[in-house]
């Protein structure tokens, strides 16, 4: 794994810890735009004491050696659902100002997407 493989703002779940144990199995990590890597959470209680640390860009290469990750889909689905709710509210606010801001068909498509995402989460 190297830093270029990680997309900025996407969260990953560690499935094989790094060689130097900087990142442990079930840690949730993400890359920022400075090429630092943040450990934002852990799904294991024993790792909770470490929440919120980051590895500076100059140390990332060493910290990622041996690391294997997968997309942390739960975060992505929750974030998309939250954004969908925000879009609905924004639509409502703007619709009060201009009645044809989005059509009912647009709203139906958003609802279909929301249902699909809920099904995928289960």
VMD Tcl script that builds the backbone (N, CA, C; Angstrom):
set m [mol new atoms 366]
animate dup $m
set s [atomselect $m all]
$s set {name element resname resid chain x y z} {
  {N N UNK 1 A 0.856 -1.184 0.000}
  {CA C UNK 1 A 0.000 0.000 0.000}
  {C C UNK 1 A 0.886 1.227 0.000}
  {N N UNK 2 A 0.484 2.217 -0.784}
  {CA C UNK 2 A 1.180 3.499 -0.718}
  {C C UNK 2 A 0.144 4.615 -0.739}
  {N N UNK 3 A 0.599 5.791 -0.416}
  {CA C UNK 3 A -0.304 6.930 -0.223}
  {C C UNK 3 A -1.072 7.265 -1.497}
  {N N UNK 4 A -0.484 7.052 -2.655}
  {CA C UNK 4 A -1.165 7.364 -3.913}
  {C C UNK 4 A -2.382 6.462 -4.143}
  {N N UNK 5 A -2.424 5.301 -3.500}
  {CA C UNK 5 A -3.559 4.386 -3.640}
  {C C UNK 5 A -4.791 4.861 -2.872}
  {N N UNK 6 A -4.595 5.777 -1.939}
  {CA C UNK 6 A -5.694 6.232 -1.093}
  {C C UNK 6 A -6.303 7.510 -1.654}
  {N N UNK 7 A -7.620 7.543 -1.781}
  {CA C UNK 7 A -8.328 8.743 -2.248}
  {C C UNK 7 A -8.526 9.687 -1.065}
  {N N UNK 8 A -8.379 10.961 -1.309}
  {CA C UNK 8 A -8.557 11.973 -0.271}
  {C C UNK 8 A -10.013 11.979 0.187}
  {N N UNK 9 A -10.213 11.952 1.511}
  {CA C UNK 9 A -11.552 12.049 2.084}
  {C C UNK 9 A -12.337 10.746 2.132}
  {N N UNK 10 A -11.756 9.665 1.643}
  {CA C UNK 10 A -12.421 8.360 1.688}
  {C C UNK 10 A -11.881 7.608 2.896}
  {N N UNK 11 A -12.767 6.968 3.641}
  {CA C UNK 11 A -12.315 6.220 4.806}
  {C C UNK 11 A -12.085 4.756 4.442}
  {N N UNK 12 A -11.042 4.197 5.057}
  {CA C UNK 12 A -10.651 2.804 4.836}
  {C C UNK 12 A -10.581 2.070 6.164}
  {N N UNK 13 A -10.930 0.793 6.130}
  {CA C UNK 13 A -10.804 -0.063 7.318}
  {C C UNK 13 A -9.563 -0.926 7.140}
  {N N UNK 14 A -8.711 -0.954 8.163}
  {CA C UNK 14 A -7.487 -1.751 8.113}
  {C C UNK 14 A -7.862 -3.228 8.283}
  {N N UNK 15 A -7.428 -4.049 7.317}
  {CA C UNK 15 A -7.693 -5.488 7.409}
  {C C UNK 15 A -6.411 -6.283 7.665}
  {N N UNK 16 A -5.254 -5.644 7.488}
  {CA C UNK 16 A -3.965 -6.231 7.885}
  {C C UNK 16 A -3.127 -5.079 8.417}
  {N N UNK 17 A -2.679 -5.213 9.659}
  {CA C UNK 17 A -1.964 -4.107 10.289}
  {C C UNK 17 A -0.652 -3.817 9.582}
  {N N UNK 18 A -0.184 -2.585 9.767}
  {CA C UNK 18 A 1.100 -2.197 9.181}
  {C C UNK 18 A 2.230 -2.920 9.909}
  {N N UNK 19 A 3.345 -3.079 9.209}
  {CA C UNK 19 A 4.477 -3.820 9.773}
  {C C UNK 19 A 4.935 -3.259 11.113}
  {N N UNK 20 A 4.935 -1.935 11.237}
  {CA C UNK 20 A 5.401 -1.323 12.490}
  {C C UNK 20 A 4.271 -1.106 13.497}
  {N N UNK 21 A 3.084 -1.616 13.183}
  {CA C UNK 21 A 1.903 -1.552 14.056}
  {C C UNK 21 A 1.415 -0.128 14.316}
  {N N UNK 22 A 1.748 0.796 13.426}
  {CA C UNK 22 A 1.180 2.137 13.538}
  {C C UNK 22 A -0.328 2.046 13.391}
  {N N UNK 23 A -0.762 1.289 12.380}
  {CA C UNK 23 A -2.187 1.079 12.136}
  {C C UNK 23 A -2.522 -0.383 12.398}
  {N N UNK 24 A -3.574 -0.592 13.191}
  {CA C UNK 24 A -3.964 -1.933 13.615}
  {C C UNK 24 A -5.239 -2.372 12.913}
  {N N UNK 25 A -5.482 -3.673 12.916}
  {CA C UNK 25 A -6.701 -4.213 12.309}
  {C C UNK 25 A -7.920 -3.517 12.919}
  {N N UNK 26 A -8.851 -3.147 12.051}
  {CA C UNK 26 A -10.100 -2.458 12.389}
  {C C UNK 26 A -9.944 -0.983 12.704}
  {N N UNK 27 A -8.739 -0.430 12.537}
  {CA C UNK 27 A -8.615 1.020 12.576}
  {C C UNK 27 A -9.291 1.584 11.334}
  {N N UNK 28 A -9.857 2.757 11.474}
  {CA C UNK 28 A -10.450 3.475 10.350}
  {C C UNK 28 A -9.517 4.642 10.046}
  {N N UNK 29 A -9.041 4.683 8.800}
  {CA C UNK 29 A -8.051 5.696 8.435}
  {C C UNK 29 A -8.496 6.428 7.170}
  {N N UNK 30 A -7.937 7.607 6.982}
  {CA C UNK 30 A -8.150 8.332 5.735}
  {C C UNK 30 A -6.945 9.223 5.457}
  {N N UNK 31 A -6.789 9.542 4.195}
  {CA C UNK 31 A -5.716 10.425 3.738}
  {C C UNK 31 A -6.263 11.839 3.637}
  {N N UNK 32 A -5.451 12.813 3.999}
  {CA C UNK 32 A -5.868 14.194 3.752}
  {C C UNK 32 A -5.091 14.748 2.565}
  {N N UNK 33 A -5.366 15.972 2.203}
  {CA C UNK 33 A -4.756 16.530 0.990}
  {C C UNK 33 A -3.283 16.888 1.160}
  {N N UNK 34 A -2.750 16.814 2.367}
  {CA C UNK 34 A -1.318 17.047 2.598}
  {C C UNK 34 A -0.521 15.747 2.583}
  {N N UNK 35 A -1.207 14.639 2.236}
  {CA C UNK 35 A -0.610 13.295 2.234}
  {C C UNK 35 A -0.311 12.776 3.635}
  {N N UNK 36 A -0.892 13.396 4.652}
  {CA C UNK 36 A -0.873 12.815 5.986}
  {C C UNK 36 A -1.921 11.709 5.989}
  {N N UNK 37 A -1.786 10.762 6.901}
  {CA C UNK 37 A -2.812 9.735 7.073}
  {C C UNK 37 A -3.343 9.860 8.493}
  {N N UNK 38 A -4.653 9.952 8.601}
  {CA C UNK 38 A -5.311 10.112 9.891}
  {C C UNK 38 A -5.905 8.795 10.333}
  {N N UNK 39 A -5.766 8.479 11.599}
  {CA C UNK 39 A -6.512 7.370 12.182}
  {C C UNK 39 A -7.685 8.045 12.869}
  {N N UNK 40 A -8.880 7.890 12.294}
  {CA C UNK 40 A -10.036 8.639 12.767}
  {C C UNK 40 A -10.885 7.873 13.764}
  {N N UNK 41 A -10.755 6.556 13.777}
  {CA C UNK 41 A -11.570 5.748 14.679}
  {C C UNK 41 A -11.004 4.340 14.696}
  {N N UNK 42 A -11.550 3.525 15.579}
  {CA C UNK 42 A -11.241 2.109 15.590}
  {C C UNK 42 A -12.501 1.351 15.959}
  {N N UNK 43 A -12.696 0.214 15.314}
  {CA C UNK 43 A -13.858 -0.619 15.605}
  {C C UNK 43 A -13.600 -1.555 16.781}
  {N N UNK 44 A -12.384 -1.552 17.293}
  {CA C UNK 44 A -12.032 -2.389 18.440}
  {C C UNK 44 A -11.840 -1.520 19.673}
  {N N UNK 45 A -12.441 -1.945 20.766}
  {CA C UNK 45 A -12.340 -1.166 22.011}
  {C C UNK 45 A -10.899 -0.936 22.437}
  {N N UNK 46 A -10.076 -1.965 22.318}
  {CA C UNK 46 A -8.699 -1.832 22.804}
  {C C UNK 46 A -7.883 -0.821 21.995}
  {N N UNK 47 A -8.333 -0.472 20.808}
  {CA C UNK 47 A -7.631 0.529 20.003}
  {C C UNK 47 A -8.164 1.935 20.249}
  {N N UNK 48 A -9.243 2.081 20.989}
  {CA C UNK 48 A -9.911 3.381 21.163}
  {C C UNK 48 A -9.001 4.442 21.779}
  {N N UNK 49 A -8.068 4.049 22.613}
  {CA C UNK 49 A -7.202 5.035 23.265}
  {C C UNK 49 A -6.362 5.814 22.257}
  {N N UNK 50 A -6.241 5.284 21.039}
  {CA C UNK 50 A -5.406 5.911 20.031}
  {C C UNK 50 A -6.176 6.797 19.073}
  {N N UNK 51 A -7.479 6.893 19.228}
  {CA C UNK 51 A -8.283 7.624 18.252}
  {C C UNK 51 A -7.804 9.048 18.057}
  {N N UNK 52 A -7.811 9.453 16.798}
  {CA C UNK 52 A -7.544 10.838 16.475}
  {C C UNK 52 A -6.098 11.179 16.179}
  {N N UNK 53 A -5.210 10.221 16.033}
  {CA C UNK 53 A -3.829 10.586 15.724}
  {C C UNK 53 A -3.611 10.626 14.215}
  {N N UNK 54 A -2.548 11.256 13.793}
  {CA C UNK 54 A -2.200 11.259 12.383}
  {C C UNK 54 A -0.716 11.020 12.228}
  {N N UNK 55 A -0.379 10.572 11.029}
  {CA C UNK 55 A 1.019 10.345 10.672}
  {C C UNK 55 A 1.380 11.386 9.617}
  {N N UNK 56 A 2.403 12.170 9.899}
  {CA C UNK 56 A 2.845 13.205 8.959}
  {C C UNK 56 A 3.296 12.577 7.646}
  {N N UNK 57 A 3.148 13.344 6.586}
  {CA C UNK 57 A 3.481 12.871 5.243}
  {C C UNK 57 A 4.896 12.283 5.166}
  {N N UNK 58 A 5.835 12.875 5.881}
  {CA C UNK 58 A 7.222 12.393 5.812}
  {C C UNK 58 A 7.381 10.995 6.412}
  {N N UNK 59 A 6.439 10.585 7.265}
  {CA C UNK 59 A 6.521 9.278 7.917}
  {C C UNK 59 A 5.527 8.259 7.362}
  {N N UNK 60 A 4.714 8.677 6.409}
  {CA C UNK 60 A 3.626 7.823 5.919}
  {C C UNK 60 A 4.134 6.559 5.236}
  {N N UNK 61 A 5.162 6.687 4.401}
  {CA C UNK 61 A 5.660 5.514 3.673}
  {C C UNK 61 A 5.995 4.371 4.633}
  {N N UNK 62 A 6.709 4.678 5.694}
  {CA C UNK 62 A 7.075 3.656 6.689}
  {C C UNK 62 A 5.838 3.121 7.402}
  {N N UNK 63 A 4.910 4.004 7.760}
  {CA C UNK 63 A 3.723 3.602 8.525}
  {C C UNK 63 A 2.769 2.731 7.708}
  {N N UNK 64 A 2.819 2.839 6.380}
  {CA C UNK 64 A 1.914 2.062 5.535}
  {C C UNK 64 A 2.486 0.717 5.096}
  {N N UNK 65 A 3.763 0.463 5.348}
  {CA C UNK 65 A 4.371 -0.807 4.924}
  {C C UNK 65 A 3.610 -1.988 5.522}
  {N N UNK 66 A 3.255 -2.917 4.644}
  {CA C UNK 66 A 2.556 -4.130 5.065}
  {C C UNK 66 A 1.059 -3.951 5.270}
  {N N UNK 67 A 0.588 -2.708 5.231}
  {CA C UNK 67 A -0.815 -2.402 5.510}
  {C C UNK 67 A -1.715 -2.875 4.373}
  {N N UNK 68 A -2.852 -3.435 4.731}
  {CA C UNK 68 A -3.904 -3.738 3.759}
  {C C UNK 68 A -5.194 -3.143 4.281}
  {N N UNK 69 A -5.948 -2.530 3.366}
  {CA C UNK 69 A -7.201 -1.868 3.740}
  {C C UNK 69 A -8.299 -2.256 2.765}
  {N N UNK 70 A -9.532 -1.979 3.177}
  {CA C UNK 70 A -10.684 -2.060 2.291}
  {C C UNK 70 A -11.504 -0.803 2.524}
  {N N UNK 71 A -12.337 -0.450 1.553}
  {CA C UNK 71 A -13.200 0.707 1.738}
  {C C UNK 71 A -14.068 0.506 2.967}
  {N N UNK 72 A -14.235 1.536 3.749}
  {CA C UNK 72 A -15.129 1.485 4.906}
  {C C UNK 72 A -16.493 1.941 4.417}
  {N N UNK 73 A -17.248 0.979 3.895}
  {CA C UNK 73 A -18.510 1.282 3.222}
  {C C UNK 73 A -19.552 1.867 4.162}
  {N N UNK 74 A -19.567 1.454 5.418}
  {CA C UNK 74 A -20.566 1.988 6.355}
  {C C UNK 74 A -20.507 3.510 6.400}
  {N N UNK 75 A -19.304 4.051 6.464}
  {CA C UNK 75 A -19.151 5.498 6.495}
  {C C UNK 75 A -19.680 6.124 5.211}
  {N N UNK 76 A -19.305 5.543 4.081}
  {CA C UNK 76 A -19.740 6.077 2.796}
  {C C UNK 76 A -21.251 6.085 2.663}
  {N N UNK 77 A -21.892 4.986 3.051}
  {CA C UNK 77 A -23.355 4.903 2.952}
  {C C UNK 77 A -24.006 5.910 3.895}
  {N N UNK 78 A -23.515 5.986 5.153}
  {CA C UNK 78 A -24.079 6.950 6.110}
  {C C UNK 78 A -23.924 8.381 5.601}
  {N N UNK 79 A -22.773 8.670 5.040}
  {CA C UNK 79 A -22.517 10.027 4.537}
  {C C UNK 79 A -23.441 10.360 3.368}
  {N N UNK 80 A -23.618 9.410 2.446}
  {CA C UNK 80 A -24.498 9.636 1.297}
  {C C UNK 80 A -25.933 9.835 1.766}
  {N N UNK 81 A -26.393 9.013 2.724}
  {CA C UNK 81 A -27.760 9.162 3.233}
  {C C UNK 81 A -27.942 10.515 3.912}
  {N N UNK 82 A -26.935 10.932 4.677}
  {CA C UNK 82 A -27.019 12.233 5.339}
  {C C UNK 82 A -27.078 13.356 4.305}
  {N N UNK 83 A -26.257 13.253 3.279}
  {CA C UNK 83 A -26.278 14.270 2.228}
  {C C UNK 83 A -27.619 14.278 1.509}
  {N N UNK 84 A -28.198 13.100 1.330}
  {CA C UNK 84 A -29.507 13.033 0.690}
  {C C UNK 84 A -30.544 13.781 1.523}
  {N N UNK 85 A -30.515 13.602 2.831}
  {CA C UNK 85 A -31.441 14.332 3.700}
  {C C UNK 85 A -31.200 15.836 3.613}
  {N N UNK 86 A -29.930 16.229 3.550}
  {CA C UNK 86 A -29.612 17.649 3.410}
  {C C UNK 86 A -30.128 18.190 2.078}
  {N N UNK 87 A -30.012 17.384 1.029}
  {CA C UNK 87 A -30.523 17.792 -0.284}
  {C C UNK 87 A -32.036 17.985 -0.229}
  {N N UNK 88 A -32.727 17.065 0.445}
  {CA C UNK 88 A -34.184 17.200 0.571}
  {C C UNK 88 A -34.551 18.510 1.269}
  {N N UNK 89 A -33.824 18.830 2.342}
  {CA C UNK 89 A -34.111 20.064 3.060}
  {C C UNK 89 A -33.809 21.275 2.177}
  {N N UNK 90 A -32.682 21.231 1.501}
  {CA C UNK 90 A -32.317 22.321 0.608}
  {C C UNK 90 A -33.362 22.481 -0.495}
  {N N UNK 91 A -33.806 21.360 -1.029}
  {CA C UNK 91 A -34.856 21.393 -2.046}
  {C C UNK 91 A -36.101 22.078 -1.490}
  {N N UNK 92 A -36.483 21.688 -0.292}
  {CA C UNK 92 A -37.679 22.267 0.320}
  {C C UNK 92 A -37.518 23.772 0.505}
  {N N UNK 93 A -36.356 24.183 1.002}
  {CA C UNK 93 A -36.106 25.605 1.214}
  {C C UNK 93 A -36.163 26.385 -0.105}
  {N N UNK 94 A -35.513 25.856 -1.122}
  {CA C UNK 94 A -35.501 26.541 -2.415}
  {C C UNK 94 A -36.852 26.460 -3.109}
  {N N UNK 95 A -37.553 25.352 -2.909}
  {CA C UNK 95 A -38.856 25.193 -3.536}
  {C C UNK 95 A -39.840 26.232 -2.999}
  {N N UNK 96 A -39.657 26.632 -1.745}
  {CA C UNK 96 A -40.510 27.684 -1.193}
  {C C UNK 96 A -40.291 29.014 -1.910}
  {N N UNK 97 A -39.097 29.181 -2.459}
  {CA C UNK 97 A -38.775 30.412 -3.174}
  {C C UNK 97 A -39.188 30.316 -4.643}
  {N N UNK 98 A -38.866 29.173 -5.269}
  {CA C UNK 98 A -39.189 28.981 -6.686}
  {C C UNK 98 A -39.752 27.578 -6.865}
  {N N UNK 99 A -40.991 27.480 -7.257}
  {CA C UNK 99 A -41.705 26.206 -7.233}
  {C C UNK 99 A -41.168 25.161 -8.199}
  {N N UNK 100 A -40.426 25.529 -9.212}
  {CA C UNK 100 A -39.920 24.548 -10.175}
  {C C UNK 100 A -38.412 24.332 -10.058}
  {N N UNK 101 A -37.870 24.508 -8.866}
  {CA C UNK 101 A -36.428 24.360 -8.680}
  {C C UNK 101 A -35.969 22.962 -9.087}
  {N N UNK 102 A -36.603 21.936 -8.538}
  {CA C UNK 102 A -36.405 20.549 -8.965}
  {C C UNK 102 A -37.776 19.980 -9.278}
  {N N UNK 103 A -37.822 19.066 -10.221}
  {CA C UNK 103 A -39.098 18.456 -10.577}
  {C C UNK 103 A -39.388 17.278 -9.653}
  {N N UNK 104 A -40.604 16.806 -9.663}
  {CA C UNK 104 A -40.972 15.615 -8.897}
  {C C UNK 104 A -40.165 14.406 -9.370}
  {N N UNK 105 A -39.855 14.348 -10.667}
  {CA C UNK 105 A -39.059 13.239 -11.202}
  {C C UNK 105 A -37.650 13.238 -10.586}
  {N N UNK 106 A -37.098 14.429 -10.421}
  {CA C UNK 106 A -35.785 14.531 -9.773}
  {C C UNK 106 A -35.853 13.982 -8.354}
  {N N UNK 107 A -36.882 14.367 -7.656}
  {CA C UNK 107 A -37.066 13.911 -6.284}
  {C C UNK 107 A -37.273 12.400 -6.228}
  {N N UNK 108 A -38.036 11.867 -7.180}
  {CA C UNK 108 A -38.248 10.415 -7.239}
  {C C UNK 108 A -36.927 9.681 -7.438}
  {N N UNK 109 A -36.055 10.216 -8.272}
  {CA C UNK 109 A -34.750 9.596 -8.495}
  {C C UNK 109 A -33.915 9.609 -7.217}
  {N N UNK 110 A -33.977 10.694 -6.486}
  {CA C UNK 110 A -33.252 10.765 -5.216}
  {C C UNK 110 A -33.801 9.746 -4.224}
  {N N UNK 111 A -35.110 9.588 -4.173}
  {CA C UNK 111 A -35.720 8.604 -3.282}
  {C C UNK 111 A -35.316 7.180 -3.662}
  {N N UNK 112 A -35.259 6.895 -4.948}
  {CA C UNK 112 A -34.842 5.562 -5.411}
  {C C UNK 112 A -33.400 5.287 -5.002}
  {N N UNK 113 A -32.553 6.283 -5.167}
  {CA C UNK 113 A -31.162 6.137 -4.757}
  {C C UNK 113 A -31.066 5.886 -3.259}
  {N N UNK 114 A -31.833 6.619 -2.485}
  {CA C UNK 114 A -31.838 6.459 -1.039}
  {C C UNK 114 A -32.248 5.037 -0.650}
  {N N UNK 115 A -33.302 4.514 -1.262}
  {CA C UNK 115 A -33.761 3.156 -0.967}
  {C C UNK 115 A -32.709 2.124 -1.347}
  {N N UNK 116 A -32.078 2.317 -2.494}
  {CA C UNK 116 A -31.031 1.392 -2.936}
  {C C UNK 116 A -29.882 1.371 -1.939}
  {N N UNK 117 A -29.471 2.543 -1.471}
  {CA C UNK 117 A -28.371 2.629 -0.515}
  {C C UNK 117 A -28.743 1.975 0.817}
  {N N UNK 118 A -29.978 2.149 1.252}
  {CA C UNK 118 A -30.435 1.511 2.500}
  {C C UNK 118 A -30.394 -0.001 2.364}
  {N N UNK 119 A -30.813 -0.526 1.203}
  {CA C UNK 119 A -30.789 -1.975 0.965}
  {C C UNK 119 A -29.358 -2.500 0.968}
  {N N UNK 120 A -28.449 -1.776 0.335}
  {CA C UNK 120 A -27.059 -2.194 0.289}
  {C C UNK 120 A -26.421 -2.204 1.672}
  {N N UNK 121 A -26.844 -1.302 2.535}
  {CA C UNK 121 A -26.293 -1.229 3.880}
  {C C UNK 121 A -26.685 -2.443 4.719}
  {N N UNK 122 A -27.865 -2.998 4.436}
  {CA C UNK 122 A -28.357 -4.138 5.229}
  {C C UNK 122 A -27.734 -5.419 4.847}
}
mol reanalyze $m
mol bondsrecalc $m
mol representation Tube
mol addrep $m
